[in-house]
Amino acid sequence: MKNTISVVTPVHGEGARFLPEAYASLLSQDLPDGWSWEWSVQEDGSDVRASEHLPAPADDPRIRVSASRRGGPHVARTLAFARSTGVYVKNLDADDQLTAGALARDIAVLEEHPAVGWTTSRVVDLLEDGTTVSFEGDPEPGPLPRGSAYGFWAEHRRPPIHPATLCVRRPLLALLGGWMALPASGDTGLLLGLDALADGWFIGDTGLMYRKHPGQITTHPHHAAGAEWEARMSLIEERANALRAWQSWSPPDIQGPDRWRRGMHQRSGCDQA
């Protein structure tokens, strides 16, 4: 739907209690003339009961709640994207809050810069006592050239910008199939996929309050170390490199079933024939 920005939110049982604050942050958004938002809330499992924390559809038809089998937050995000209609797709986790003007800033960048495929913004942590903590080290506001996020990630094993703030052009998000279907880091995988295909833009104004609490998946012991972490990082890297290679690859003049295999070997410099 033209002039609609879709906000997609995955939610599990523990996170449903934060939905009223996420909704309040949406209500605070002032959009450019002719624009509207819709909120696609995806319950990750059959026992979440997100609707108990939100207005009825008759009271705010911009909210669309649906449930699916439990598949983790990144699968739920992708299903929320599948049900959305907007030309731009904005992530908002159930326990986070947008700052005033966040959606308008995303729209302004993507409307004014057709070559930019995605945006991110500055983040502050929202602590349990209601205070916020900011960080140093953000990139300069403005363009993020294609490949720059990967270069930082390859050295530090963390992205230089927060993928929870992503706003993406719909065709680009569809091309990548939404978020990577991983138990964690699926948003980092998406970010590096976007970075492989298109320039981004960093918005220097704070766009998100990222809630810190004991129930979030980043507190899990497997989140940042161990075999699962290594597998996630390996796949994220492999996909990012494949996308980067594909950008400049053209099919070779090879016929038969070996065409694609041999072509990719030639592209990577591995074919010795």
Sequence and secondary structure as in RCSB ss.txt:
>XXXX:A:sequence
MKNTISVVTPVHGEGARFLPEAYASLLSQDLPDGWSWEWSVQEDGSDVRASEHLPAPADDPRIRVSASRRGGPHV
ARTLAFARSTGVYVKNLDADDQLTAGALARDIAVLEEHPAVGWTTSRVVDLLEDGTTVSFEGDPEPGPLPRGSAY
GFWAEHRRPPIHPATLCVRRPLLALLGGWMALPASGDTGLLLGLDALADGWFIGDTGLMYRKHPGQITTHPHHAA
GAEWEARMSLIEERANALRAWQSWSPPDIQGPDRWRRGMHQRSGCDQA
>XXXX:A:secstr
 TTEEEEEEEE GGGGGGHHHHHHHHHT    TT EEEEEEEEESSS  GGGGS  TTT TTEEEEEE    HHH
HHHHHHHH   SEEEE  TT EE TTHHHHHHHHHHH TTEEEEEEEEEEE TTS EE  S    SEEE TTHHH
HHHHHHSS SS GGG EEEHHHHHHTTSS  SSS HHHHHHHHHHHHSEEEEEEEEEEEEE  TTSGGGSTTSSS
SHHHHHHHHHHHHHHHHHHHHHT    S  STTHHHHHHHHHHT    
